[in-house]
C-alpha cells in the first residue's frame, strides 16, 4: 500500500474542515502557511486566526513507534476533560508554554489536527502484519496501549483545547457542544441455544447443560425447544432474551440496535440460523414494531471479502422489506470485530451502509479511534472521504467478563471497568457505545451486571 509523505493533502484538510464544522457548529477555514510548518484556522472574512504546529510526516506514519509527550494543561491555565496530564502522541517534548497569544489570535505548538487525522483515519493500522489469530490488529500493538492512553478519548480532549482557544479568539462566537449518550447494541450470534442446531450440536448443547451448567432441568427441557425452533423462538430458550432486553432499554429510554448475521463464510464460527428462517423474520418484525433498530453483522470471513458484505447487506434489507421493516439508516458491526484497514471500511461504504460500529478492541474497553463521537470515515490510502459514518465501539461485554480477555467475570471490578469508560465518554460529551450480546444475559447474575452497567452509564444509581 502507498504510504503518503504528509497527512495534510487537500482532501484531508477538506475532510477536517467538515469535521470541525460538525463538531463545533461553525464553518472554519483551514489553510497551510508557506513552508508547511503551521496550519491556520480562521473564520471566513475575519482578521483573527489561530495557528497550529504542523507535523505532516509523523502523522502519516503507519506504525506504533511514535514518541509520546505529556502536557500539564492545568499548570498553563487550560482545562482538560479528564484528570492527569494530557498525552501528546507524535512528539518527545512539547514547547512550554504550549499555547501562546499572538497579535492576531493564538498559536498552539502541537499538531492537534494531525493527531486527529492519524487517530480517526486509523492510519496507524494501514498495512500492519502484527495481527492476532483472527487477523485483527491487537490492542497491545497500538500506540495508545503502549503509552497508556487507550482509556482516554484523546482526540476529543485535544479538540476541547482547540475549542477553548477559539472562545478566546472569538469571545462572541457560539460553539456547538455535544451531549453524552448511551448507545446500546447487540450482536445476534446465537438467538437460541437449541432451536437452530443440527443433531450433533444439539447433543453437544445438552451435554453442556449436564456437565458445564449442571442443569438436569435444562437438559430435559431441551428436546421440546429443539423441534420447531426455526419456525418460532421458544420463550423458554435461555438465549431468547430479546424481549427482556427491549423491556430494559425502554425503561431507560434507550433504543437498542440488534445486528443479524446474514451469511455463512465459516461453518464453525458463523450463526446456525438463517435470516430467512421464519423465527428470525418474526423476531426482526417484533424488534422493529417495538421501535428498536435492525442492523448487519457480516459473517466471519467477510472482512476480506467486500462482495460478501454487499451480498449479506442486500439479504438483510430484502428480508426487512418483505417484513415491512424500513429504516432511514442501516449499519452494524463485523463478526468477531474482524477488520482489515481500510479494505473493510471501504466494503461497508460500497455496500451502501450508513455506519459501522466495529472499531473497538476485543481485548479491552477503550478508544481505538481516540474518540467516542461519531464521524465521517476517511480512507487514508485512497485519500478520499467516504459516505460511511464511524461509530466507535467503546466497550463489549466479553472484553471485560471473559477469561481470555480481562477476566473480571460479573464482579464489582467488572462494573467499575465499564463505569470508567462511560465516565470518560461523559467527560467529553461523547457516546458510550456498548455491545452486549443477547447470549450474555442467560443467568440472573449476568442480568444483574448488565443492569448495574446501565444504571452507572445513565447515572440512575451506581
PyMOL commands that set and color helices and strands:
alter all, ss='L'
color gray80, all
select helices_A, chain A and resi 10-24+58-60+74-76+112-120+123-125+139-141+143-146+154-169+199-211+216-226+242-251+278-289+300-304+306-322+335-337+343-350+397-401+412-427+438-440+444-458
alter helices_A, ss='H'
color red, helices_A
select strands_A, chain A and resi 28-32+38-43+49-53+68-71+86-89+99-102+105-108+181-188+257-260+293-296+331-332+355-356+375-379+384-390+395-396+431-435
alter strands_A, ss='S'
color yellow, strands_A
deselect
rebuild
show_as cartoon
